[in-house]
Amino acid sequence: MRPLLPAAVPPPFGRYSHGIATPPGARLVVTSGQLGVAADGTVPAGCAAQAALCFANIAAILAEDGMTLGHVIRLNAYVTDRAHMADYMRVRDAQFPGTPPASTLIIVAGFTRPEFLIEIEATAAAAA
C-alpha cells in the first residue's frame, strides 16, 4: 500500500494517512464494526482493553481470507467519549508500526449495550 499525503492538505493530526492507494486488481475485505467482546461473551473494562479485543477480532476476520492487520487500508472507529481517544489511538498505533492506514474517529452517544465503549471497522486490501 502507498500512503497519499499531498502537500496541499495539512498534515494528519495523528498517526494516520490521509489516503491509501492499493495496487491494481487488489482484492478487498470489509469488516463489520467489531465491539470489544470476546468469543465467550465477556467484555473487558476500559477502552484500551476493548480496542485491543476489537483489533484481535478484526485480525481473525482478515485471517479467514489470508490477510493480516498489515493489509488494513482504512479504519473507522467510534468511541463513546473524548476521554477514550488517547487509549484508542495508543492501541491503534501499536497495531500498525509501518504505514498507518487512513483513519476516521467519531464520538458517539453509545452502542447497543452500555458496557461497550468502542467499535472499529476495517477495510483491507491484498494482491489478487
C-alpha positions, 0 to 999 in steps of 0.5 A, a space after each residue: 500500500 502507498 500512503 497519499 499525503 499531498 502537500 496541499 492538505 495539512 498534515 494528519 493530526 495523528 498517526 494516520 494517512 490521509 489516503 491509501 492507494 492499493 495496487 491494481 486488481 487488489 482484492 478487498 475485505 470489509 469488516 463489520 464494526 467489531 465491539 470489544 467482546 470476546 468469543 465467550 461473551 465477556 467484555 473487558 473494562 476500559 477502552 484500551 482493553 476493548 480496542 485491543 479485543 476489537 483489533 484481535 477480532 478484526 485480525 481473525 476476520 482478515 485471517 479467514 481470507 489470508 490477510 493480516 492487520 498489515 493489509 488494513 487500508 482504512 479504519 473507522 472507529 467510534 468511541 463513546 467519549 473524548 476521554 477514550 481517544 488517547 487509549 484508542 489511538 495508543 492501541 491503534 498505533 501499536 497495531 500498525 508500526 509501518 504505514 498507518 492506514 487512513 483513519 476516521 474517529 467519531 464520538 458517539 452517544 453509545 452502542 447497543 449495550 452500555 458496557 461497550 465503549 468502542 467499535 472499529 471497522 476495517 477495510 483491507 486490501 491484498 494482491 489478487 
